């Protein structure tokens, strides 16, 4: 399992413990991973990073 999945799993586990959830943790992990990949692959994020490193 890639290292980033461990970070996502830990973040989800911590959030579920803190806030509780009726959604299964595995589903939250899938949703969160998908959202993160969508952000990192977006043109807006690419432009944001370009602005930061100028």
PDBQT receptor file of N, H, CA, C and O in Angstrom, charges set to zero:
ATOM      1  N   UNK A   1       0.853  -1.180   0.000  1.00  0.00    +0.000 N 
ATOM      2  CA  UNK A   1       0.000   0.000   0.000  1.00  0.00    +0.000 C 
ATOM      3  C   UNK A   1       0.897   1.241   0.000  1.00  0.00    +0.000 C 
ATOM      4  O   UNK A   1       1.816   1.345   0.813  1.00  0.00    +0.000 OA
ATOM      5  N   UNK A   2       0.630   2.178  -0.909  1.00  0.00    +0.000 N 
ATOM      6  H   UNK A   2      -0.116   2.093  -1.570  1.00  0.00    +0.000 HD
ATOM      7  CA  UNK A   2       1.430   3.395  -0.944  1.00  0.00    +0.000 C 
ATOM      8  C   UNK A   2       1.342   4.172   0.374  1.00  0.00    +0.000 C 
ATOM      9  O   UNK A   2       0.337   4.122   1.083  1.00  0.00    +0.000 OA
ATOM     10  N   UNK A   3       2.399   4.870   0.666  1.00  0.00    +0.000 N 
ATOM     11  H   UNK A   3       3.215   4.911   0.090  1.00  0.00    +0.000 HD
ATOM     12  CA  UNK A   3       2.495   5.619   1.919  1.00  0.00    +0.000 C 
ATOM     13  C   UNK A   3       1.352   6.619   2.081  1.00  0.00    +0.000 C 
ATOM     14  O   UNK A   3       0.826   6.780   3.182  1.00  0.00    +0.000 OA
ATOM     15  N   UNK A   4       0.962   7.295   0.991  1.00  0.00    +0.000 N 
ATOM     16  H   UNK A   4       1.390   7.164   0.097  1.00  0.00    +0.000 HD
ATOM     17  CA  UNK A   4      -0.112   8.293   1.106  1.00  0.00    +0.000 C 
ATOM     18  C   UNK A   4      -1.416   7.671   1.581  1.00  0.00    +0.000 C 
ATOM     19  O   UNK A   4      -2.212   8.335   2.244  1.00  0.00    +0.000 OA
ATOM     20  N   UNK A   5      -1.642   6.410   1.251  1.00  0.00    +0.000 N 
ATOM     21  H   UNK A   5      -0.995   5.870   0.712  1.00  0.00    +0.000 HD
ATOM     22  CA  UNK A   5      -2.864   5.740   1.714  1.00  0.00    +0.000 C 
ATOM     23  C   UNK A   5      -2.849   5.615   3.241  1.00  0.00    +0.000 C 
ATOM     24  O   UNK A   5      -3.891   5.716   3.889  1.00  0.00    +0.000 OA
ATOM     25  N   UNK A   6      -1.656   5.393   3.808  1.00  0.00    +0.000 N 
ATOM     26  H   UNK A   6      -0.810   5.311   3.281  1.00  0.00    +0.000 HD
ATOM     27  CA  UNK A   6      -1.545   5.322   5.264  1.00  0.00    +0.000 C 
ATOM     28  C   UNK A   6      -1.917   6.654   5.905  1.00  0.00    +0.000 C 
ATOM     29  O   UNK A   6      -2.586   6.685   6.938  1.00  0.00    +0.000 OA
ATOM     30  N   UNK A   7      -1.484   7.753   5.293  1.00  0.00    +0.000 N 
ATOM     31  H   UNK A   7      -0.940   7.728   4.454  1.00  0.00    +0.000 HD
ATOM     32  CA  UNK A   7      -1.825   9.071   5.821  1.00  0.00    +0.000 C 
ATOM     33  C   UNK A   7      -3.321   9.319   5.738  1.00  0.00    +0.000 C 
ATOM     34  O   UNK A   7      -3.915   9.868   6.666  1.00  0.00    +0.000 OA
ATOM     35  N   UNK A   8      -3.932   8.919   4.630  1.00  0.00    +0.000 N 
ATOM     36  H   UNK A   8      -3.450   8.473   3.876  1.00  0.00    +0.000 HD
ATOM     37  CA  UNK A   8      -5.377   9.084   4.475  1.00  0.00    +0.000 C 
ATOM     38  C   UNK A   8      -6.111   8.234   5.496  1.00  0.00    +0.000 C 
ATOM     39  O   UNK A   8      -7.046   8.709   6.140  1.00  0.00    +0.000 OA
ATOM     40  N   UNK A   9      -5.701   6.989   5.650  1.00  0.00    +0.000 N 
ATOM     41  H   UNK A   9      -4.941   6.603   5.127  1.00  0.00    +0.000 HD
ATOM     42  CA  UNK A   9      -6.356   6.089   6.603  1.00  0.00    +0.000 C 
ATOM     43  C   UNK A   9      -6.252   6.650   8.021  1.00  0.00    +0.000 C 
ATOM     44  O   UNK A   9      -7.234   6.636   8.763  1.00  0.00    +0.000 OA
ATOM     45  N   UNK A  10      -5.076   7.143   8.402  1.00  0.00    +0.000 N 
ATOM     46  H   UNK A  10      -4.279   7.155   7.799  1.00  0.00    +0.000 HD
ATOM     47  CA  UNK A  10      -4.887   7.696   9.748  1.00  0.00    +0.000 C 
ATOM     48  C   UNK A  10      -5.773   8.927   9.944  1.00  0.00    +0.000 C 
ATOM     49  O   UNK A  10      -6.406   9.080  10.988  1.00  0.00    +0.000 OA
ATOM     50  N   UNK A  11      -5.816   9.801   8.941  1.00  0.00    +0.000 N 
ATOM     51  H   UNK A  11      -5.301   9.678   8.092  1.00  0.00    +0.000 HD
ATOM     52  CA  UNK A  11      -6.640  11.003   9.049  1.00  0.00    +0.000 C 
ATOM     53  C   UNK A  11      -8.116  10.644   9.189  1.00  0.00    +0.000 C 
ATOM     54  O   UNK A  11      -8.833  11.248   9.987  1.00  0.00    +0.000 OA
ATOM     55  N   UNK A  12      -8.565   9.660   8.412  1.00  0.00    +0.000 N 
ATOM     56  H   UNK A  12      -7.982   9.170   7.765  1.00  0.00    +0.000 HD
ATOM     57  CA  UNK A  12      -9.961   9.231   8.497  1.00  0.00    +0.000 C 
ATOM     58  C   UNK A  12     -10.245   8.617   9.857  1.00  0.00    +0.000 C 
ATOM     59  O   UNK A  12     -11.253   8.943  10.485  1.00  0.00    +0.000 OA
ATOM     60  N   UNK A  13      -9.375   7.739  10.317  1.00  0.00    +0.000 N 
ATOM     61  H   UNK A  13      -8.556   7.474   9.807  1.00  0.00    +0.000 HD
ATOM     62  CA  UNK A  13      -9.574   7.103  11.622  1.00  0.00    +0.000 C 
ATOM     63  C   UNK A  13      -9.647   8.142  12.737  1.00  0.00    +0.000 C 
ATOM     64  O   UNK A  13     -10.512   8.061  13.609  1.00  0.00    +0.000 OA
ATOM     65  N   UNK A  14      -8.740   9.118  12.711  1.00  0.00    +0.000 N 
ATOM     66  H   UNK A  14      -8.037   9.184  12.003  1.00  0.00    +0.000 HD
ATOM     67  CA  UNK A  14      -8.735  10.169  13.727  1.00  0.00    +0.000 C 
ATOM     68  C   UNK A  14     -10.014  10.995  13.677  1.00  0.00    +0.000 C 
ATOM     69  O   UNK A  14     -10.588  11.322  14.716  1.00  0.00    +0.000 OA
ATOM     70  N   UNK A  15     -10.464  11.335  12.455  1.00  0.00    +0.000 N 
ATOM     71  H   UNK A  15      -9.997  11.069  11.612  1.00  0.00    +0.000 HD
ATOM     72  CA  UNK A  15     -11.672  12.143  12.307  1.00  0.00    +0.000 C 
ATOM     73  C   UNK A  15     -12.910  11.380  12.774  1.00  0.00    +0.000 C 
ATOM     74  O   UNK A  15     -13.785  11.954  13.423  1.00  0.00    +0.000 OA
ATOM     75  N   UNK A  16     -12.984  10.101  12.449  1.00  0.00    +0.000 N 
ATOM     76  H   UNK A  16     -12.273   9.635  11.922  1.00  0.00    +0.000 HD
ATOM     77  CA  UNK A  16     -14.134   9.296  12.865  1.00  0.00    +0.000 C 
ATOM     78  C   UNK A  16     -14.176   9.187  14.385  1.00  0.00    +0.000 C 
ATOM     79  O   UNK A  16     -15.243   9.277  14.991  1.00  0.00    +0.000 OA
ATOM     80  N   UNK A  17     -13.004   8.991  15.001  1.00  0.00    +0.000 N 
ATOM     81  H   UNK A  17     -12.136   8.918  14.509  1.00  0.00    +0.000 HD
ATOM     82  CA  UNK A  17     -12.952   8.906  16.468  1.00  0.00    +0.000 C 
ATOM     83  C   UNK A  17     -13.377  10.237  17.098  1.00  0.00    +0.000 C 
ATOM     84  O   UNK A  17     -14.075  10.261  18.111  1.00  0.00    +0.000 OA
ATOM     85  N   UNK A  18     -12.945  11.339  16.483  1.00  0.00    +0.000 N 
ATOM     86  H   UNK A  18     -12.378  11.320  15.660  1.00  0.00    +0.000 HD
ATOM     87  CA  UNK A  18     -13.234  12.655  17.049  1.00  0.00    +0.000 C 
ATOM     88  C   UNK A  18     -14.691  13.075  16.831  1.00  0.00    +0.000 C 
ATOM     89  O   UNK A  18     -15.323  13.623  17.734  1.00  0.00    +0.000 OA
ATOM     90  N   UNK A  19     -15.219  12.817  15.635  1.00  0.00    +0.000 N 
ATOM     91  H   UNK A  19     -14.705  12.372  14.902  1.00  0.00    +0.000 HD
ATOM     92  CA  UNK A  19     -16.532  13.340  15.279  1.00  0.00    +0.000 C 
ATOM     93  C   UNK A  19     -17.612  12.273  15.149  1.00  0.00    +0.000 C 
ATOM     94  O   UNK A  19     -18.802  12.587  15.163  1.00  0.00    +0.000 OA
ATOM     95  N   UNK A  20     -17.207  11.024  15.023  1.00  0.00    +0.000 N 
ATOM     96  H   UNK A  20     -16.241  10.768  15.011  1.00  0.00    +0.000 HD
ATOM     97  CA  UNK A  20     -18.189   9.953  14.804  1.00  0.00    +0.000 C 
ATOM     98  C   UNK A  20     -18.730  10.009  13.383  1.00  0.00    +0.000 C 
ATOM     99  O   UNK A  20     -18.694  11.060  12.742  1.00  0.00    +0.000 OA
ATOM    100  N   UNK A  21     -19.224   8.894  12.897  1.00  0.00    +0.000 N 
ATOM    101  H   UNK A  21     -19.252   8.041  13.417  1.00  0.00    +0.000 HD
ATOM    102  CA  UNK A  21     -19.765   8.861  11.541  1.00  0.00    +0.000 C 
ATOM    103  C   UNK A  21     -20.579   7.598  11.356  1.00  0.00    +0.000 C 
ATOM    104  O   UNK A  21     -20.225   6.536  11.869  1.00  0.00    +0.000 OA
ATOM    105  N   UNK A  22     -21.670   7.720  10.622  1.00  0.00    +0.000 N 
ATOM    106  H   UNK A  22     -21.957   8.583  10.205  1.00  0.00    +0.000 HD
ATOM    107  CA  UNK A  22     -22.453   6.535  10.288  1.00  0.00    +0.000 C 
ATOM    108  C   UNK A  22     -21.988   5.943   8.962  1.00  0.00    +0.000 C 
ATOM    109  O   UNK A  22     -22.440   4.868   8.567  1.00  0.00    +0.000 OA
ATOM    110  N   UNK A  23     -21.086   6.644   8.272  1.00  0.00    +0.000 N 
ATOM    111  H   UNK A  23     -20.719   7.517   8.592  1.00  0.00    +0.000 HD
ATOM    112  CA  UNK A  23     -20.529   6.162   7.010  1.00  0.00    +0.000 C 
ATOM    113  C   UNK A  23     -19.333   5.272   7.339  1.00  0.00    +0.000 C 
ATOM    114  O   UNK A  23     -18.500   5.647   8.164  1.00  0.00    +0.000 OA
ATOM    115  N   UNK A  24     -19.232   4.095   6.706  1.00  0.00    +0.000 N 
ATOM    116  H   UNK A  24     -19.909   3.790   6.035  1.00  0.00    +0.000 HD
ATOM    117  CA  UNK A  24     -18.093   3.212   6.972  1.00  0.00    +0.000 C 
ATOM    118  C   UNK A  24     -16.764   3.901   6.647  1.00  0.00    +0.000 C 
ATOM    119  O   UNK A  24     -16.661   4.631   5.662  1.00  0.00    +0.000 OA
ATOM    120  N   UNK A  25     -15.759   3.664   7.477  1.00  0.00    +0.000 N 
ATOM    121  H   UNK A  25     -15.843   3.071   8.277  1.00  0.00    +0.000 HD
ATOM    122  CA  UNK A  25     -14.453   4.297   7.292  1.00  0.00    +0.000 C 
ATOM    123  C   UNK A  25     -13.878   4.038   5.911  1.00  0.00    +0.000 C 
ATOM    124  O   UNK A  25     -13.241   4.920   5.335  1.00  0.00    +0.000 OA
ATOM    125  N   UNK A  26     -14.091   2.842   5.367  1.00  0.00    +0.000 N 
ATOM    126  H   UNK A  26     -14.609   2.125   5.835  1.00  0.00    +0.000 HD
ATOM    127  CA  UNK A  26     -13.554   2.512   4.043  1.00  0.00    +0.000 C 
ATOM    128  C   UNK A  26     -14.143   3.428   2.972  1.00  0.00    +0.000 C 
ATOM    129  O   UNK A  26     -13.446   3.834   2.042  1.00  0.00    +0.000 OA
ATOM    130  N   UNK A  27     -15.421   3.749   3.107  1.00  0.00    +0.000 N 
ATOM    131  H   UNK A  27     -15.987   3.419   3.863  1.00  0.00    +0.000 HD
ATOM    132  CA  UNK A  27     -16.068   4.641   2.143  1.00  0.00    +0.000 C 
ATOM    133  C   UNK A  27     -15.518   6.057   2.275  1.00  0.00    +0.000 C 
ATOM    134  O   UNK A  27     -15.301   6.739   1.273  1.00  0.00    +0.000 OA
ATOM    135  N   UNK A  28     -15.297   6.492   3.499  1.00  0.00    +0.000 N 
ATOM    136  H   UNK A  28     -15.474   5.938   4.313  1.00  0.00    +0.000 HD
ATOM    137  CA  UNK A  28     -14.734   7.830   3.718  1.00  0.00    +0.000 C 
ATOM    138  C   UNK A  28     -13.345   7.899   3.103  1.00  0.00    +0.000 C 
ATOM    139  O   UNK A  28     -13.002   8.899   2.473  1.00  0.00    +0.000 OA
ATOM    140  N   UNK A  29     -12.536   6.853   3.273  1.00  0.00    +0.000 N 
ATOM    141  H   UNK A  29     -12.814   6.040   3.785  1.00  0.00    +0.000 HD
ATOM    142  CA  UNK A  29     -11.193   6.814   2.688  1.00  0.00    +0.000 C 
ATOM    143  C   UNK A  29     -11.258   6.939   1.172  1.00  0.00    +0.000 C 
ATOM    144  O   UNK A  29     -10.485   7.692   0.581  1.00  0.00    +0.000 OA
ATOM    145  N   UNK A  30     -12.175   6.208   0.535  1.00  0.00    +0.000 N 
ATOM    146  H   UNK A  30     -12.804   5.596   1.016  1.00  0.00    +0.000 HD
ATOM    147  CA  UNK A  30     -12.313   6.274  -0.923  1.00  0.00    +0.000 C 
ATOM    148  C   UNK A  30     -12.689   7.678  -1.370  1.00  0.00    +0.000 C 
ATOM    149  O   UNK A  30     -12.128   8.207  -2.330  1.00  0.00    +0.000 OA
ATOM    150  N   UNK A  31     -13.642   8.276  -0.665  1.00  0.00    +0.000 N 
ATOM    151  H   UNK A  31     -14.098   7.847   0.114  1.00  0.00    +0.000 HD
ATOM    152  CA  UNK A  31     -14.097   9.623  -1.022  1.00  0.00    +0.000 C 
ATOM    153  C   UNK A  31     -12.975  10.636  -0.834  1.00  0.00    +0.000 C 
ATOM    154  O   UNK A  31     -12.741  11.480  -1.700  1.00  0.00    +0.000 OA
ATOM    155  N   UNK A  32     -12.286  10.551   0.294  1.00  0.00    +0.000 N 
ATOM    156  H   UNK A  32     -12.476   9.865   0.997  1.00  0.00    +0.000 HD
ATOM    157  CA  UNK A  32     -11.204  11.495   0.583  1.00  0.00    +0.000 C 
ATOM    158  C   UNK A  32     -10.059  11.339  -0.412  1.00  0.00    +0.000 C 
ATOM    159  O   UNK A  32      -9.532  12.338  -0.902  1.00  0.00    +0.000 OA
ATOM    160  N   UNK A  33      -9.666  10.108  -0.716  1.00  0.00    +0.000 N 
ATOM    161  H   UNK A  33     -10.094   9.297  -0.318  1.00  0.00    +0.000 HD
ATOM    162  CA  UNK A  33      -8.593   9.870  -1.690  1.00  0.00    +0.000 C 
ATOM    163  C   UNK A  33      -8.986  10.428  -3.053  1.00  0.00    +0.000 C 
ATOM    164  O   UNK A  33      -8.172  11.061  -3.725  1.00  0.00    +0.000 OA
ATOM    165  N   UNK A  34     -10.219  10.195  -3.456  1.00  0.00    +0.000 N 
ATOM    166  H   UNK A  34     -10.880   9.680  -2.910  1.00  0.00    +0.000 HD
ATOM    167  CA  UNK A  34     -10.691  10.702  -4.743  1.00  0.00    +0.000 C 
ATOM    168  C   UNK A  34     -10.647  12.232  -4.774  1.00  0.00    +0.000 C 
ATOM    169  O   UNK A  34     -10.222  12.830  -5.762  1.00  0.00    +0.000 OA
ATOM    170  N   UNK A  35     -11.088  12.850  -3.690  1.00  0.00    +0.000 N 
ATOM    171  H   UNK A  35     -11.434  12.365  -2.887  1.00  0.00    +0.000 HD
ATOM    172  CA  UNK A  35     -11.081  14.316  -3.625  1.00  0.00    +0.000 C 
ATOM    173  C   UNK A  35      -9.659  14.862  -3.679  1.00  0.00    +0.000 C 
ATOM    174  O   UNK A  35      -9.400  15.851  -4.364  1.00  0.00    +0.000 OA
ATOM    175  N   UNK A  36      -8.745  14.229  -2.967  1.00  0.00    +0.000 N 
ATOM    176  H   UNK A  36      -8.956  13.426  -2.410  1.00  0.00    +0.000 HD
ATOM    177  CA  UNK A  36      -7.353  14.689  -2.961  1.00  0.00    +0.000 C 
ATOM    178  C   UNK A  36      -6.744  14.573  -4.346  1.00  0.00    +0.000 C 
ATOM    179  O   UNK A  36      -6.090  15.506  -4.812  1.00  0.00    +0.000 OA
ATOM    180  N   UNK A  37      -6.951  13.427  -5.020  1.00  0.00    +0.000 N 
ATOM    181  H   UNK A  37      -7.482  12.669  -4.641  1.00  0.00    +0.000 HD
ATOM    182  CA  UNK A  37      -6.436  13.267  -6.374  1.00  0.00    +0.000 C 
ATOM    183  C   UNK A  37      -7.051  14.284  -7.329  1.00  0.00    +0.000 C 
ATOM    184  O   UNK A  37      -6.358  14.806  -8.203  1.00  0.00    +0.000 OA
ATOM    185  N   UNK A  38      -8.322  14.567  -7.177  1.00  0.00    +0.000 N 
ATOM    186  H   UNK A  38      -8.885  14.143  -6.467  1.00  0.00    +0.000 HD
ATOM    187  CA  UNK A  38      -8.975  15.559  -8.031  1.00  0.00    +0.000 C 
ATOM    188  C   UNK A  38      -8.359  16.938  -7.837  1.00  0.00    +0.000 C 
ATOM    189  O   UNK A  38      -8.155  17.677  -8.800  1.00  0.00    +0.000 OA
ATOM    190  N   UNK A  39      -8.068  17.277  -6.595  1.00  0.00    +0.000 N 
ATOM    191  H   UNK A  39      -8.235  16.677  -5.812  1.00  0.00    +0.000 HD
ATOM    192  CA  UNK A  39      -7.438  18.569  -6.310  1.00  0.00    +0.000 C 
ATOM    193  C   UNK A  39      -6.053  18.628  -6.935  1.00  0.00    +0.000 C 
ATOM    194  O   UNK A  39      -5.728  19.580  -7.644  1.00  0.00    +0.000 OA
ATOM    195  N   UNK A  40      -5.237  17.609  -6.673  1.00  0.00    +0.000 N 
ATOM    196  H   UNK A  40      -5.502  16.836  -6.098  1.00  0.00    +0.000 HD
ATOM    197  CA  UNK A  40      -3.863  17.612  -7.174  1.00  0.00    +0.000 C 
ATOM    198  C   UNK A  40      -3.786  17.581  -8.696  1.00  0.00    +0.000 C 
ATOM    199  O   UNK A  40      -2.814  18.071  -9.271  1.00  0.00    +0.000 OA
ATOM    200  N   UNK A  41      -4.782  17.021  -9.353  1.00  0.00    +0.000 N 
ATOM    201  H   UNK A  41      -5.572  16.623  -8.886  1.00  0.00    +0.000 HD
ATOM    202  CA  UNK A  41      -4.783  16.935 -10.812  1.00  0.00    +0.000 C 
ATOM    203  C   UNK A  41      -5.515  18.084 -11.488  1.00  0.00    +0.000 C 
ATOM    204  O   UNK A  41      -5.635  18.108 -12.713  1.00  0.00    +0.000 OA
ATOM    205  N   UNK A  42      -6.005  19.033 -10.701  1.00  0.00    +0.000 N 
ATOM    206  H   UNK A  42      -5.908  19.013  -9.706  1.00  0.00    +0.000 HD
ATOM    207  CA  UNK A  42      -6.774  20.129 -11.285  1.00  0.00    +0.000 C 
ATOM    208  C   UNK A  42      -5.856  21.224 -11.831  1.00  0.00    +0.000 C 
ATOM    209  O   UNK A  42      -4.742  21.423 -11.347  1.00  0.00    +0.000 OA
ATOM    210  N   UNK A  43      -6.346  21.918 -12.835  1.00  0.00    +0.000 N 
ATOM    211  H   UNK A  43      -7.252  21.756 -13.228  1.00  0.00    +0.000 HD
ATOM    212  CA  UNK A  43      -5.618  23.042 -13.434  1.00  0.00    +0.000 C 
ATOM    213  C   UNK A  43      -5.497  24.180 -12.405  1.00  0.00    +0.000 C 
ATOM    214  O   UNK A  43      -4.470  24.856 -12.355  1.00  0.00    +0.000 OA
ATOM    215  N   UNK A  44      -6.532  24.394 -11.593  1.00  0.00    +0.000 N 
ATOM    216  H   UNK A  44      -7.366  23.844 -11.635  1.00  0.00    +0.000 HD
ATOM    217  CA  UNK A  44      -6.478  25.447 -10.581  1.00  0.00    +0.000 C 
ATOM    218  C   UNK A  44      -5.342  25.207  -9.599  1.00  0.00    +0.000 C 
ATOM    219  O   UNK A  44      -4.620  26.137  -9.239  1.00  0.00    +0.000 OA
ATOM    220  N   UNK A  45      -5.184  23.960  -9.164  1.00  0.00    +0.000 N 
ATOM    221  H   UNK A  45      -5.771  23.204  -9.456  1.00  0.00    +0.000 HD
ATOM    222  CA  UNK A  45      -4.111  23.638  -8.224  1.00  0.00    +0.000 C 
ATOM    223  C   UNK A  45      -2.746  23.851  -8.886  1.00  0.00    +0.000 C 
ATOM    224  O   UNK A  45      -1.821  24.376  -8.267  1.00  0.00    +0.000 OA
ATOM    225  N   UNK A  46      -2.636  23.440 -10.137  1.00  0.00    +0.000 N 
ATOM    226  H   UNK A  46      -3.388  23.014 -10.640  1.00  0.00    +0.000 HD
ATOM    227  CA  UNK A  46      -1.385  23.631 -10.876  1.00  0.00    +0.000 C 
ATOM    228  C   UNK A  46      -1.036  25.122 -10.955  1.00  0.00    +0.000 C 
ATOM    229  O   UNK A  46       0.110  25.508 -10.725  1.00  0.00    +0.000 OA
ATOM    230  N   UNK A  47      -2.015  25.944 -11.277  1.00  0.00    +0.000 N 
ATOM    231  H   UNK A  47      -2.946  25.631 -11.464  1.00  0.00    +0.000 HD
ATOM    232  CA  UNK A  47      -1.787  27.391 -11.351  1.00  0.00    +0.000 C 
ATOM    233  C   UNK A  47      -1.442  27.967  -9.986  1.00  0.00    +0.000 C 
ATOM    234  O   UNK A  47      -0.594  28.853  -9.881  1.00  0.00    +0.000 OA
ATOM    235  N   UNK A  48      -2.090  27.474  -8.944  1.00  0.00    +0.000 N 
ATOM    236  H   UNK A  48      -2.780  26.754  -9.028  1.00  0.00    +0.000 HD
ATOM    237  CA  UNK A  48      -1.807  27.925  -7.581  1.00  0.00    +0.000 C 
ATOM    238  C   UNK A  48      -0.355  27.640  -7.210  1.00  0.00    +0.000 C 
ATOM    239  O   UNK A  48       0.325  28.501  -6.651  1.00  0.00    +0.000 OA
ATOM    240  N   UNK A  49       0.116  26.449  -7.515  1.00  0.00    +0.000 N 
ATOM    241  H   UNK A  49      -0.436  25.749  -7.969  1.00  0.00    +0.000 HD
ATOM    242  CA  UNK A  49       1.503  26.080  -7.207  1.00  0.00    +0.000 C 
ATOM    243  C   UNK A  49       2.472  26.938  -8.004  1.00  0.00    +0.000 C 
ATOM    244  O   UNK A  49       3.498  27.368  -7.479  1.00  0.00    +0.000 OA
ATOM    245  N   UNK A  50       2.155  27.189  -9.260  1.00  0.00    +0.000 N 
ATOM    246  H   UNK A  50       1.321  26.840  -9.687  1.00  0.00    +0.000 HD
ATOM    247  CA  UNK A  50       3.021  28.049 -10.086  1.00  0.00    +0.000 C 
ATOM    248  C   UNK A  50       3.143  29.445  -9.482  1.00  0.00    +0.000 C 
ATOM    249  O   UNK A  50       4.218  30.043  -9.499  1.00  0.00    +0.000 OA
ATOM    250  N   UNK A  51       2.033  29.961  -8.948  1.00  0.00    +0.000 N 
ATOM    251  H   UNK A  51       1.159  29.475  -8.934  1.00  0.00    +0.000 HD
ATOM    252  CA  UNK A  51       2.060  31.281  -8.322  1.00  0.00    +0.000 C 
ATOM    253  C   UNK A  51       2.898  31.266  -7.048  1.00  0.00    +0.000 C 
ATOM    254  O   UNK A  51       3.607  32.231  -6.764  1.00  0.00    +0.000 OA
ATOM    255  N   UNK A  52       2.824  30.199  -6.290  1.00  0.00    +0.000 N 
ATOM    256  H   UNK A  52       2.248  29.415  -6.521  1.00  0.00    +0.000 HD
ATOM    257  CA  UNK A  52       3.563  30.106  -5.033  1.00  0.00    +0.000 C 
ATOM    258  C   UNK A  52       5.069  30.076  -5.280  1.00  0.00    +0.000 C 
ATOM    259  O   UNK A  52       5.828  30.708  -4.545  1.00  0.00    +0.000 OA
ATOM    260  N   UNK A  53       5.507  29.350  -6.304  1.00  0.00    +0.000 N 
ATOM    261  H   UNK A  53       4.891  28.836  -6.901  1.00  0.00    +0.000 HD
ATOM    262  CA  UNK A  53       6.941  29.172  -6.511  1.00  0.00    +0.000 C 
ATOM    263  C   UNK A  53       7.590  30.283  -7.322  1.00  0.00    +0.000 C 
ATOM    264  O   UNK A  53       8.796  30.245  -7.566  1.00  0.00    +0.000 OA
ATOM    265  N   UNK A  54       6.810  31.270  -7.743  1.00  0.00    +0.000 N 
ATOM    266  H   UNK A  54       5.831  31.301  -7.546  1.00  0.00    +0.000 HD
ATOM    267  CA  UNK A  54       7.395  32.418  -8.482  1.00  0.00    +0.000 C 
ATOM    268  C   UNK A  54       8.301  33.214  -7.587  1.00  0.00    +0.000 C 
ATOM    269  O   UNK A  54       8.881  34.208  -8.023  1.00  0.00    +0.000 OA
TER     270      UNK A  54
